[in-house]
């Protein structure tokens, strides 16, 4: 499957990220198909540059964004524009994280038989 995800670049303790289209099996900083933008989380305010035409092109081809890239694409308006022009296409929305795990119910040992 083709994914749109972040690729780390920059110096030690000074990360910058490129938004790349890549095969899901390749490593984070490994081979990629195309660079469609960049993201700098350390800038104040954070800098997001994404080529909207390229992003929509890859979404049309079925590329699935990761959770972070989905958030970045939403901020820049790419997801909204894509869903307006292609209502039949499905993008897997990121799963919301659950903070509470299901707890198993155990029988109380303090029950008294009469």
N, C-alpha and C positions, 0 to 999 in steps of 0.2 A: 504494500500500500504506500502511496505517496503522502507525505506529511509536510505541513508548513510548521517549522519550529525555529528556535533560536540556536545560534552558533556563537560560542564565546570567542571574542577576540579582545585584544588590549593587554596592558601590562599587568604584572602581579599587583593585586589589590586595587586595580583600576579597571574593572570589567566593562566592556562594551559588547553589544550583541548584534549580529547580523540576522535578519529574518531570511531564512533560506527554504527552498523547496528541496526535499530530499527523500530518498527511499527510507522507510521506517527501520530497515535492518542496519543501516549504516550508523557508525558511532556519532556522538554529538558533534565533534569537531572533524569528522571524516568527510568523505566525498559528498558533494551536493550537486543538484541539477542546476539551480539558478538562485541568485541573490535578488530578493525583491524589496529589501529595505534594511534599515538599521534602527537600533534602539539603545539609548544611553540612559541608564537608570540613575547615574550619579549626577547628572546635570540638574540644575535647579531653575526651572522645572524640568522634569524628565523630557528627553527629546525622542520623538517617534517620527521616522521618515519611512513611509511605505508607498511604493508605486502601486496606485490603486488598480490600474489597468492590468498589470501583471498578476496582482493578487486575485482579482476577479477571474482572470483567465485560468489560473490554476484551480480555483474553487469550482469553476465550470467543469474542469476535467476530473473532479472528484477528490482533490487533495483535501485532507482533513487537518485543521489547525489544532495545535496543542492548547491546553487551557490558557497559558500565558499569551500565546499569539492570538487566540480568540479574543481575549480582553483588549489587546493592542489594536486588533482589526476593528473591534467595536468602537473604541475610542476615536479612531480615525474615520469612522463612518463607512468602512468597506463592507461590513456584514449587513448593515441596513440597506445599502445600495444594492448589494447582491440579492438580498431577499426580496426587494421590490421588483427587480427585473427578472428574477428566476424563482417564482413561488413554488414550483414543483421540485426544485433541487433541495436535497436535505443535507444540512450540515449537522454533524453530531455536536450537540451542545455539551460543554464540559459538565461532568457530574459534580454536584455540590458535595463538599466534604461534610461528613457527619462527625460531630465531636463526641457523641455518646454512642457507646457500643451497646448492643442488646445484652441485657443481663439475664442469666439463667435463673429461673425461679427454683429455689430449693425448699424442701419441706422443713418446717421448723421442728427442732428436736426438743422443744420445751412443751410439746403437747402432752397433757396428762390424761391417761385413760382412767375412766371410773368404773 
